[in-house]
């Protein structure tokens, strides 16, 4: 028998991804800085060889830990509007911004190996008014 690897189906940015430990994936933009830990809580399925756990819709307590690598731009998409006989032409381009994540670990619910990680929250800078 071959070595079975544990994999999970996660959801982020409205899209679903099949991930394994050590894999690098591109997801829709997530705010953060390079090297920061990222905790993905929407785990839909975890499979390990013959054993499969399916969430309804998510698995409570299951997490996927990843490391924020960098932000990249995707390929350019050209949008061209054309109307015949009225000389209407409009050409624009768009490049989507993605985040590279390296998957570190997949943790099942109640496995006892959960790590205490700080949740990163971005807050607006508090503006203090001077005595004017």
Secondary structure, DSSP 8 states (H G I E B T S, - for coil): -----EEEEEEETTEEEEEETT-EEEEE-----TT-EEEE--EEEEEETTEEEE-SSS-TT-EEEEEEEEEEEEEEEEEEEEETTTTEEEEEEEEEEEEEEEEEEEE-TT-S--------------------
